[in-house]
Amino acid sequence: MHVTFEDAQKAVEAALTKARATGTQMCIAIVDSGAELKAFARMDDAWVGSVDIAIKKAKTACFFAMPTGQIGALSQPGGPLYGIEHSNGGLITFPGGVPIVNRDGVLIGAIGVSGSSVENDHLVATAGSEAIGVSALPDHPWRT
């Protein structure tokens, strides 16, 4: 099951609203459950480098069905996922990417946000995800 075009647009709009509330200029990417780009927005004056980061955060959250910040915690030296950021054509393992899970607990896509602090990126991504679903799957053995 994939996030619909209409829901992807709703998630982008919710994320844009939260970005404006934080006074930041963001890039926002929505991917479907196959980690393919479904919707994208780049606010005026958002960094060009944030385009790629937002898309990779969304893909990373989708590939592993968990927030990118959790993957980052697991991928530190000595951690069980150390070096994972070099897989899958390059992953982003700091906050700002979260899964999009429907009300039945099924992963339907993910959102990635870049353009500010990782704390703001995560807040904006969560707002987008929660506009159309939830941002967490049921328990998984890798989650901390």
Chimera marker file (.cmm) of the C-alpha trace (Angstrom):
<marker_set name="trace">
<marker id="1" x="0.000" y="0.000" z="0.000" r="1" g="1" b="0" radius="0.5"/>
<marker id="2" x="1.314" y="3.455" z="-0.931" r="1" g="1" b="0" radius="0.5"/>
<marker id="3" x="0.607" y="6.936" z="0.330" r="1" g="1" b="0" radius="0.5"/>
<marker id="4" x="-1.858" y="8.538" z="-2.076" r="1" g="1" b="0" radius="0.5"/>
<marker id="5" x="-1.061" y="11.662" z="-4.041" r="1" g="1" b="0" radius="0.5"/>
<marker id="6" x="-3.729" y="13.560" z="-2.105" r="1" g="1" b="0" radius="0.5"/>
<marker id="7" x="-2.364" y="12.454" z="1.266" r="1" g="1" b="0" radius="0.5"/>
<marker id="8" x="1.195" y="13.243" z="0.170" r="1" g="1" b="0" radius="0.5"/>
<marker id="9" x="0.043" y="16.786" z="-0.634" r="1" g="1" b="0" radius="0.5"/>
<marker id="10" x="-1.663" y="17.050" z="2.790" r="1" g="1" b="0" radius="0.5"/>
<marker id="11" x="1.567" y="15.955" z="4.484" r="1" g="1" b="0" radius="0.5"/>
<marker id="12" x="3.576" y="18.537" z="2.541" r="1" g="1" b="0" radius="0.5"/>
<marker id="13" x="1.085" y="21.280" z="3.460" r="1" g="1" b="0" radius="0.5"/>
<marker id="14" x="1.180" y="20.349" z="7.159" r="1" g="1" b="0" radius="0.5"/>
<marker id="15" x="4.985" y="20.314" z="7.081" r="1" g="1" b="0" radius="0.5"/>
<marker id="16" x="5.066" y="23.705" z="5.326" r="1" g="1" b="0" radius="0.5"/>
<marker id="17" x="2.756" y="25.132" z="7.992" r="1" g="1" b="0" radius="0.5"/>
<marker id="18" x="5.035" y="23.845" z="10.769" r="1" g="1" b="0" radius="0.5"/>
<marker id="19" x="8.148" y="25.118" z="8.955" r="1" g="1" b="0" radius="0.5"/>
<marker id="20" x="6.625" y="28.591" z="8.691" r="1" g="1" b="0" radius="0.5"/>
<marker id="21" x="5.774" y="28.461" z="12.424" r="1" g="1" b="0" radius="0.5"/>
<marker id="22" x="9.438" y="27.727" z="13.196" r="1" g="1" b="0" radius="0.5"/>
<marker id="23" x="10.586" y="30.550" z="10.902" r="1" g="1" b="0" radius="0.5"/>
<marker id="24" x="12.642" y="28.208" z="8.730" r="1" g="1" b="0" radius="0.5"/>
<marker id="25" x="13.038" y="27.516" z="5.019" r="1" g="1" b="0" radius="0.5"/>
<marker id="26" x="12.759" y="23.796" z="4.371" r="1" g="1" b="0" radius="0.5"/>
<marker id="27" x="12.892" y="21.153" z="1.697" r="1" g="1" b="0" radius="0.5"/>
<marker id="28" x="10.193" y="18.521" z="2.231" r="1" g="1" b="0" radius="0.5"/>
<marker id="29" x="10.110" y="15.132" z="0.489" r="1" g="1" b="0" radius="0.5"/>
<marker id="30" x="7.437" y="12.445" z="0.617" r="1" g="1" b="0" radius="0.5"/>
<marker id="31" x="8.204" y="8.942" z="-0.640" r="1" g="1" b="0" radius="0.5"/>
<marker id="32" x="5.800" y="6.053" z="-1.111" r="1" g="1" b="0" radius="0.5"/>
<marker id="33" x="6.230" y="2.654" z="0.528" r="1" g="1" b="0" radius="0.5"/>
<marker id="34" x="8.658" y="1.672" z="-2.238" r="1" g="1" b="0" radius="0.5"/>
<marker id="35" x="10.824" y="4.686" z="-1.276" r="1" g="1" b="0" radius="0.5"/>
<marker id="36" x="10.060" y="6.452" z="-4.564" r="1" g="1" b="0" radius="0.5"/>
<marker id="37" x="9.475" y="10.210" z="-4.557" r="1" g="1" b="0" radius="0.5"/>
<marker id="38" x="5.761" y="11.063" z="-4.430" r="1" g="1" b="0" radius="0.5"/>
<marker id="39" x="5.773" y="14.782" z="-3.551" r="1" g="1" b="0" radius="0.5"/>
<marker id="40" x="8.353" y="17.477" z="-2.953" r="1" g="1" b="0" radius="0.5"/>
<marker id="41" x="8.447" y="21.135" z="-1.927" r="1" g="1" b="0" radius="0.5"/>
<marker id="42" x="11.348" y="23.531" z="-1.648" r="1" g="1" b="0" radius="0.5"/>
<marker id="43" x="10.500" y="26.746" z="0.161" r="1" g="1" b="0" radius="0.5"/>
<marker id="44" x="11.932" y="29.978" z="-1.165" r="1" g="1" b="0" radius="0.5"/>
<marker id="45" x="15.523" y="30.456" z="0.020" r="1" g="1" b="0" radius="0.5"/>
<marker id="46" x="15.843" y="26.868" z="1.283" r="1" g="1" b="0" radius="0.5"/>
<marker id="47" x="19.368" y="25.553" z="0.793" r="1" g="1" b="0" radius="0.5"/>
<marker id="48" x="20.050" y="23.736" z="-2.466" r="1" g="1" b="0" radius="0.5"/>
<marker id="49" x="21.960" y="21.056" z="-0.538" r="1" g="1" b="0" radius="0.5"/>
<marker id="50" x="18.835" y="20.318" z="1.480" r="1" g="1" b="0" radius="0.5"/>
<marker id="51" x="17.043" y="18.949" z="-1.605" r="1" g="1" b="0" radius="0.5"/>
<marker id="52" x="19.140" y="15.767" z="-1.653" r="1" g="1" b="0" radius="0.5"/>
<marker id="53" x="19.215" y="15.489" z="2.137" r="1" g="1" b="0" radius="0.5"/>
<marker id="54" x="15.410" y="15.678" z="2.463" r="1" g="1" b="0" radius="0.5"/>
<marker id="55" x="14.917" y="12.983" z="-0.171" r="1" g="1" b="0" radius="0.5"/>
<marker id="56" x="17.546" y="10.712" z="1.414" r="1" g="1" b="0" radius="0.5"/>
<marker id="57" x="16.041" y="11.197" z="4.878" r="1" g="1" b="0" radius="0.5"/>
<marker id="58" x="12.630" y="10.134" z="3.540" r="1" g="1" b="0" radius="0.5"/>
<marker id="59" x="14.123" y="7.094" z="1.778" r="1" g="1" b="0" radius="0.5"/>
<marker id="60" x="16.136" y="6.115" z="4.858" r="1" g="1" b="0" radius="0.5"/>
<marker id="61" x="13.055" y="6.294" z="7.118" r="1" g="1" b="0" radius="0.5"/>
<marker id="62" x="11.112" y="4.211" z="4.614" r="1" g="1" b="0" radius="0.5"/>
<marker id="63" x="13.832" y="1.593" z="4.031" r="1" g="1" b="0" radius="0.5"/>
<marker id="64" x="14.136" y="0.844" z="7.753" r="1" g="1" b="0" radius="0.5"/>
<marker id="65" x="10.661" y="1.870" z="8.986" r="1" g="1" b="0" radius="0.5"/>
<marker id="66" x="12.013" y="4.058" z="11.745" r="1" g="1" b="0" radius="0.5"/>
<marker id="67" x="12.966" y="7.697" z="12.281" r="1" g="1" b="0" radius="0.5"/>
<marker id="68" x="16.382" y="8.575" z="10.913" r="1" g="1" b="0" radius="0.5"/>
<marker id="69" x="17.492" y="9.794" z="14.335" r="1" g="1" b="0" radius="0.5"/>
<marker id="70" x="16.950" y="6.297" z="15.756" r="1" g="1" b="0" radius="0.5"/>
<marker id="71" x="19.040" y="4.829" z="12.961" r="1" g="1" b="0" radius="0.5"/>
<marker id="72" x="21.697" y="7.405" z="13.768" r="1" g="1" b="0" radius="0.5"/>
<marker id="73" x="21.816" y="6.260" z="17.381" r="1" g="1" b="0" radius="0.5"/>
<marker id="74" x="22.279" y="2.660" z="16.234" r="1" g="1" b="0" radius="0.5"/>
<marker id="75" x="24.937" y="3.540" z="13.665" r="1" g="1" b="0" radius="0.5"/>
<marker id="76" x="27.495" y="5.144" z="15.961" r="1" g="1" b="0" radius="0.5"/>
<marker id="77" x="30.950" y="3.524" z="16.256" r="1" g="1" b="0" radius="0.5"/>
<marker id="78" x="30.534" y="0.237" z="18.081" r="1" g="1" b="0" radius="0.5"/>
<marker id="79" x="26.790" y="0.209" z="17.388" r="1" g="1" b="0" radius="0.5"/>
<marker id="80" x="24.969" y="-2.645" z="15.658" r="1" g="1" b="0" radius="0.5"/>
<marker id="81" x="24.402" y="-0.597" z="12.480" r="1" g="1" b="0" radius="0.5"/>
<marker id="82" x="27.786" y="1.127" z="12.302" r="1" g="1" b="0" radius="0.5"/>
<marker id="83" x="28.526" y="2.104" z="8.690" r="1" g="1" b="0" radius="0.5"/>
<marker id="84" x="24.953" y="1.649" z="7.443" r="1" g="1" b="0" radius="0.5"/>
<marker id="85" x="24.931" y="5.158" z="5.965" r="1" g="1" b="0" radius="0.5"/>
<marker id="86" x="27.159" y="3.841" z="3.172" r="1" g="1" b="0" radius="0.5"/>
<marker id="87" x="24.503" y="1.366" z="2.001" r="1" g="1" b="0" radius="0.5"/>
<marker id="88" x="21.575" y="1.872" z="-0.377" r="1" g="1" b="0" radius="0.5"/>
<marker id="89" x="23.282" y="4.619" z="-2.361" r="1" g="1" b="0" radius="0.5"/>
<marker id="90" x="23.835" y="6.726" z="0.756" r="1" g="1" b="0" radius="0.5"/>
<marker id="91" x="21.584" y="7.139" z="3.769" r="1" g="1" b="0" radius="0.5"/>
<marker id="92" x="21.048" y="10.010" z="6.171" r="1" g="1" b="0" radius="0.5"/>
<marker id="93" x="21.239" y="8.958" z="9.813" r="1" g="1" b="0" radius="0.5"/>
<marker id="94" x="20.402" y="12.143" z="11.695" r="1" g="1" b="0" radius="0.5"/>
<marker id="95" x="16.914" y="13.422" z="12.601" r="1" g="1" b="0" radius="0.5"/>
<marker id="96" x="14.451" y="14.757" z="10.043" r="1" g="1" b="0" radius="0.5"/>
<marker id="97" x="13.107" y="11.605" z="8.412" r="1" g="1" b="0" radius="0.5"/>
<marker id="98" x="10.102" y="9.736" z="9.781" r="1" g="1" b="0" radius="0.5"/>
<marker id="99" x="7.912" y="6.899" z="8.516" r="1" g="1" b="0" radius="0.5"/>
<marker id="100" x="4.304" y="7.494" z="7.542" r="1" g="1" b="0" radius="0.5"/>
<marker id="101" x="2.135" y="4.715" z="8.942" r="1" g="1" b="0" radius="0.5"/>
<marker id="102" x="-1.596" y="4.456" z="8.285" r="1" g="1" b="0" radius="0.5"/>
<marker id="103" x="-4.107" y="3.968" z="11.098" r="1" g="1" b="0" radius="0.5"/>
<marker id="104" x="-3.944" y="0.185" z="10.543" r="1" g="1" b="0" radius="0.5"/>
<marker id="105" x="-0.215" y="0.138" z="11.373" r="1" g="1" b="0" radius="0.5"/>
<marker id="106" x="0.962" y="-0.297" z="7.756" r="1" g="1" b="0" radius="0.5"/>
<marker id="107" x="3.947" y="1.638" z="6.404" r="1" g="1" b="0" radius="0.5"/>
<marker id="108" x="2.671" y="3.687" z="3.443" r="1" g="1" b="0" radius="0.5"/>
<marker id="109" x="5.679" y="5.971" z="2.942" r="1" g="1" b="0" radius="0.5"/>
<marker id="110" x="7.937" y="8.409" z="4.712" r="1" g="1" b="0" radius="0.5"/>
<marker id="111" x="8.747" y="12.102" z="4.939" r="1" g="1" b="0" radius="0.5"/>
<marker id="112" x="12.154" y="13.737" z="4.977" r="1" g="1" b="0" radius="0.5"/>
<marker id="113" x="12.824" y="17.354" z="5.893" r="1" g="1" b="0" radius="0.5"/>
<marker id="114" x="16.006" y="19.405" z="5.702" r="1" g="1" b="0" radius="0.5"/>
<marker id="115" x="16.840" y="23.057" z="6.098" r="1" g="1" b="0" radius="0.5"/>
<marker id="116" x="17.266" y="23.877" z="9.772" r="1" g="1" b="0" radius="0.5"/>
<marker id="117" x="18.515" y="22.274" z="12.965" r="1" g="1" b="0" radius="0.5"/>
<marker id="118" x="17.904" y="18.539" z="13.198" r="1" g="1" b="0" radius="0.5"/>
<marker id="119" x="15.445" y="19.270" z="16.015" r="1" g="1" b="0" radius="0.5"/>
<marker id="120" x="13.376" y="21.546" z="13.755" r="1" g="1" b="0" radius="0.5"/>
<marker id="121" x="13.707" y="19.132" z="10.842" r="1" g="1" b="0" radius="0.5"/>
<marker id="122" x="12.273" y="16.359" z="13.041" r="1" g="1" b="0" radius="0.5"/>
<marker id="123" x="9.408" y="18.557" z="14.315" r="1" g="1" b="0" radius="0.5"/>
<marker id="124" x="8.430" y="19.530" z="10.771" r="1" g="1" b="0" radius="0.5"/>
<marker id="125" x="8.673" y="15.946" z="9.499" r="1" g="1" b="0" radius="0.5"/>
<marker id="126" x="6.550" y="14.663" z="12.374" r="1" g="1" b="0" radius="0.5"/>
<marker id="127" x="3.896" y="17.308" z="11.680" r="1" g="1" b="0" radius="0.5"/>
<marker id="128" x="3.727" y="16.160" z="8.065" r="1" g="1" b="0" radius="0.5"/>
<marker id="129" x="3.520" y="12.489" z="8.952" r="1" g="1" b="0" radius="0.5"/>
<marker id="130" x="0.898" y="12.942" z="11.634" r="1" g="1" b="0" radius="0.5"/>
<marker id="131" x="-1.319" y="14.988" z="9.308" r="1" g="1" b="0" radius="0.5"/>
<marker id="132" x="-2.185" y="11.774" z="7.457" r="1" g="1" b="0" radius="0.5"/>
<marker id="133" x="-1.277" y="8.946" z="9.824" r="1" g="1" b="0" radius="0.5"/>
<marker id="134" x="1.143" y="8.210" z="12.611" r="1" g="1" b="0" radius="0.5"/>
<marker id="135" x="4.925" y="8.240" z="12.667" r="1" g="1" b="0" radius="0.5"/>
<marker id="136" x="5.720" y="4.901" z="14.280" r="1" g="1" b="0" radius="0.5"/>
<marker id="137" x="5.220" y="1.263" z="13.393" r="1" g="1" b="0" radius="0.5"/>
<marker id="138" x="4.492" y="-1.394" z="15.996" r="1" g="1" b="0" radius="0.5"/>
<marker id="139" x="7.505" y="-2.618" z="17.975" r="1" g="1" b="0" radius="0.5"/>
<marker id="140" x="10.574" y="-3.693" z="16.024" r="1" g="1" b="0" radius="0.5"/>
<marker id="141" x="13.669" y="-5.382" z="17.495" r="1" g="1" b="0" radius="0.5"/>
<marker id="142" x="16.052" y="-2.597" z="16.379" r="1" g="1" b="0" radius="0.5"/>
<marker id="143" x="14.134" y="0.243" z="17.988" r="1" g="1" b="0" radius="0.5"/>
<marker id="144" x="15.652" y="1.687" z="21.125" r="1" g="1" b="0" radius="0.5"/>
<link id1="1" id2="2" r="1" g="1" b="0" radius="0.2"/>
<link id1="2" id2="3" r="1" g="1" b="0" radius="0.2"/>
<link id1="3" id2="4" r="1" g="1" b="0" radius="0.2"/>
<link id1="4" id2="5" r="1" g="1" b="0" radius="0.2"/>
<link id1="5" id2="6" r="1" g="1" b="0" radius="0.2"/>
<link id1="6" id2="7" r="1" g="1" b="0" radius="0.2"/>
<link id1="7" id2="8" r="1" g="1" b="0" radius="0.2"/>
<link id1="8" id2="9" r="1" g="1" b="0" radius="0.2"/>
<link id1="9" id2="10" r="1" g="1" b="0" radius="0.2"/>
<link id1="10" id2="11" r="1" g="1" b="0" radius="0.2"/>
<link id1="11" id2="12" r="1" g="1" b="0" radius="0.2"/>
<link id1="12" id2="13" r="1" g="1" b="0" radius="0.2"/>
<link id1="13" id2="14" r="1" g="1" b="0" radius="0.2"/>
<link id1="14" id2="15" r="1" g="1" b="0" radius="0.2"/>
<link id1="15" id2="16" r="1" g="1" b="0" radius="0.2"/>
<link id1="16" id2="17" r="1" g="1" b="0" radius="0.2"/>
<link id1="17" id2="18" r="1" g="1" b="0" radius="0.2"/>
<link id1="18" id2="19" r="1" g="1" b="0" radius="0.2"/>
<link id1="19" id2="20" r="1" g="1" b="0" radius="0.2"/>
<link id1="20" id2="21" r="1" g="1" b="0" radius="0.2"/>
<link id1="21" id2="22" r="1" g="1" b="0" radius="0.2"/>
<link id1="22" id2="23" r="1" g="1" b="0" radius="0.2"/>
<link id1="23" id2="24" r="1" g="1" b="0" radius="0.2"/>
<link id1="24" id2="25" r="1" g="1" b="0" radius="0.2"/>
<link id1="25" id2="26" r="1" g="1" b="0" radius="0.2"/>
<link id1="26" id2="27" r="1" g="1" b="0" radius="0.2"/>
<link id1="27" id2="28" r="1" g="1" b="0" radius="0.2"/>
<link id1="28" id2="29" r="1" g="1" b="0" radius="0.2"/>
<link id1="29" id2="30" r="1" g="1" b="0" radius="0.2"/>
<link id1="30" id2="31" r="1" g="1" b="0" radius="0.2"/>
<link id1="31" id2="32" r="1" g="1" b="0" radius="0.2"/>
<link id1="32" id2="33" r="1" g="1" b="0" radius="0.2"/>
<link id1="33" id2="34" r="1" g="1" b="0" radius="0.2"/>
<link id1="34" id2="35" r="1" g="1" b="0" radius="0.2"/>
<link id1="35" id2="36" r="1" g="1" b="0" radius="0.2"/>
<link id1="36" id2="37" r="1" g="1" b="0" radius="0.2"/>
<link id1="37" id2="38" r="1" g="1" b="0" radius="0.2"/>
<link id1="38" id2="39" r="1" g="1" b="0" radius="0.2"/>
<link id1="39" id2="40" r="1" g="1" b="0" radius="0.2"/>
<link id1="40" id2="41" r="1" g="1" b="0" radius="0.2"/>
<link id1="41" id2="42" r="1" g="1" b="0" radius="0.2"/>
<link id1="42" id2="43" r="1" g="1" b="0" radius="0.2"/>
<link id1="43" id2="44" r="1" g="1" b="0" radius="0.2"/>
<link id1="44" id2="45" r="1" g="1" b="0" radius="0.2"/>
<link id1="45" id2="46" r="1" g="1" b="0" radius="0.2"/>
<link id1="46" id2="47" r="1" g="1" b="0" radius="0.2"/>
<link id1="47" id2="48" r="1" g="1" b="0" radius="0.2"/>
<link id1="48" id2="49" r="1" g="1" b="0" radius="0.2"/>
<link id1="49" id2="50" r="1" g="1" b="0" radius="0.2"/>
<link id1="50" id2="51" r="1" g="1" b="0" radius="0.2"/>
<link id1="51" id2="52" r="1" g="1" b="0" radius="0.2"/>
<link id1="52" id2="53" r="1" g="1" b="0" radius="0.2"/>
<link id1="53" id2="54" r="1" g="1" b="0" radius="0.2"/>
<link id1="54" id2="55" r="1" g="1" b="0" radius="0.2"/>
<link id1="55" id2="56" r="1" g="1" b="0" radius="0.2"/>
<link id1="56" id2="57" r="1" g="1" b="0" radius="0.2"/>
<link id1="57" id2="58" r="1" g="1" b="0" radius="0.2"/>
<link id1="58" id2="59" r="1" g="1" b="0" radius="0.2"/>
<link id1="59" id2="60" r="1" g="1" b="0" radius="0.2"/>
<link id1="60" id2="61" r="1" g="1" b="0" radius="0.2"/>
<link id1="61" id2="62" r="1" g="1" b="0" radius="0.2"/>
<link id1="62" id2="63" r="1" g="1" b="0" radius="0.2"/>
<link id1="63" id2="64" r="1" g="1" b="0" radius="0.2"/>
<link id1="64" id2="65" r="1" g="1" b="0" radius="0.2"/>
<link id1="65" id2="66" r="1" g="1" b="0" radius="0.2"/>
<link id1="66" id2="67" r="1" g="1" b="0" radius="0.2"/>
<link id1="67" id2="68" r="1" g="1" b="0" radius="0.2"/>
<link id1="68" id2="69" r="1" g="1" b="0" radius="0.2"/>
<link id1="69" id2="70" r="1" g="1" b="0" radius="0.2"/>
<link id1="70" id2="71" r="1" g="1" b="0" radius="0.2"/>
<link id1="71" id2="72" r="1" g="1" b="0" radius="0.2"/>
<link id1="72" id2="73" r="1" g="1" b="0" radius="0.2"/>
<link id1="73" id2="74" r="1" g="1" b="0" radius="0.2"/>
<link id1="74" id2="75" r="1" g="1" b="0" radius="0.2"/>
<link id1="75" id2="76" r="1" g="1" b="0" radius="0.2"/>
<link id1="76" id2="77" r="1" g="1" b="0" radius="0.2"/>
<link id1="77" id2="78" r="1" g="1" b="0" radius="0.2"/>
<link id1="78" id2="79" r="1" g="1" b="0" radius="0.2"/>
<link id1="79" id2="80" r="1" g="1" b="0" radius="0.2"/>
<link id1="80" id2="81" r="1" g="1" b="0" radius="0.2"/>
<link id1="81" id2="82" r="1" g="1" b="0" radius="0.2"/>
<link id1="82" id2="83" r="1" g="1" b="0" radius="0.2"/>
<link id1="83" id2="84" r="1" g="1" b="0" radius="0.2"/>
<link id1="84" id2="85" r="1" g="1" b="0" radius="0.2"/>
<link id1="85" id2="86" r="1" g="1" b="0" radius="0.2"/>
<link id1="86" id2="87" r="1" g="1" b="0" radius="0.2"/>
<link id1="87" id2="88" r="1" g="1" b="0" radius="0.2"/>
<link id1="88" id2="89" r="1" g="1" b="0" radius="0.2"/>
<link id1="89" id2="90" r="1" g="1" b="0" radius="0.2"/>
<link id1="90" id2="91" r="1" g="1" b="0" radius="0.2"/>
<link id1="91" id2="92" r="1" g="1" b="0" radius="0.2"/>
<link id1="92" id2="93" r="1" g="1" b="0" radius="0.2"/>
<link id1="93" id2="94" r="1" g="1" b="0" radius="0.2"/>
<link id1="94" id2="95" r="1" g="1" b="0" radius="0.2"/>
<link id1="95" id2="96" r="1" g="1" b="0" radius="0.2"/>
<link id1="96" id2="97" r="1" g="1" b="0" radius="0.2"/>
<link id1="97" id2="98" r="1" g="1" b="0" radius="0.2"/>
<link id1="98" id2="99" r="1" g="1" b="0" radius="0.2"/>
<link id1="99" id2="100" r="1" g="1" b="0" radius="0.2"/>
<link id1="100" id2="101" r="1" g="1" b="0" radius="0.2"/>
<link id1="101" id2="102" r="1" g="1" b="0" radius="0.2"/>
<link id1="102" id2="103" r="1" g="1" b="0" radius="0.2"/>
<link id1="103" id2="104" r="1" g="1" b="0" radius="0.2"/>
<link id1="104" id2="105" r="1" g="1" b="0" radius="0.2"/>
<link id1="105" id2="106" r="1" g="1" b="0" radius="0.2"/>
<link id1="106" id2="107" r="1" g="1" b="0" radius="0.2"/>
<link id1="107" id2="108" r="1" g="1" b="0" radius="0.2"/>
<link id1="108" id2="109" r="1" g="1" b="0" radius="0.2"/>
<link id1="109" id2="110" r="1" g="1" b="0" radius="0.2"/>
<link id1="110" id2="111" r="1" g="1" b="0" radius="0.2"/>
<link id1="111" id2="112" r="1" g="1" b="0" radius="0.2"/>
<link id1="112" id2="113" r="1" g="1" b="0" radius="0.2"/>
<link id1="113" id2="114" r="1" g="1" b="0" radius="0.2"/>
<link id1="114" id2="115" r="1" g="1" b="0" radius="0.2"/>
<link id1="115" id2="116" r="1" g="1" b="0" radius="0.2"/>
<link id1="116" id2="117" r="1" g="1" b="0" radius="0.2"/>
<link id1="117" id2="118" r="1" g="1" b="0" radius="0.2"/>
<link id1="118" id2="119" r="1" g="1" b="0" radius="0.2"/>
<link id1="119" id2="120" r="1" g="1" b="0" radius="0.2"/>
<link id1="120" id2="121" r="1" g="1" b="0" radius="0.2"/>
<link id1="121" id2="122" r="1" g="1" b="0" radius="0.2"/>
<link id1="122" id2="123" r="1" g="1" b="0" radius="0.2"/>
<link id1="123" id2="124" r="1" g="1" b="0" radius="0.2"/>
<link id1="124" id2="125" r="1" g="1" b="0" radius="0.2"/>
<link id1="125" id2="126" r="1" g="1" b="0" radius="0.2"/>
<link id1="126" id2="127" r="1" g="1" b="0" radius="0.2"/>
<link id1="127" id2="128" r="1" g="1" b="0" radius="0.2"/>
<link id1="128" id2="129" r="1" g="1" b="0" radius="0.2"/>
<link id1="129" id2="130" r="1" g="1" b="0" radius="0.2"/>
<link id1="130" id2="131" r="1" g="1" b="0" radius="0.2"/>
<link id1="131" id2="132" r="1" g="1" b="0" radius="0.2"/>
<link id1="132" id2="133" r="1" g="1" b="0" radius="0.2"/>
<link id1="133" id2="134" r="1" g="1" b="0" radius="0.2"/>
<link id1="134" id2="135" r="1" g="1" b="0" radius="0.2"/>
<link id1="135" id2="136" r="1" g="1" b="0" radius="0.2"/>
<link id1="136" id2="137" r="1" g="1" b="0" radius="0.2"/>
<link id1="137" id2="138" r="1" g="1" b="0" radius="0.2"/>
<link id1="138" id2="139" r="1" g="1" b="0" radius="0.2"/>
<link id1="139" id2="140" r="1" g="1" b="0" radius="0.2"/>
<link id1="140" id2="141" r="1" g="1" b="0" radius="0.2"/>
<link id1="141" id2="142" r="1" g="1" b="0" radius="0.2"/>
<link id1="142" id2="143" r="1" g="1" b="0" radius="0.2"/>
<link id1="143" id2="144" r="1" g="1" b="0" radius="0.2"/>
</marker_set>
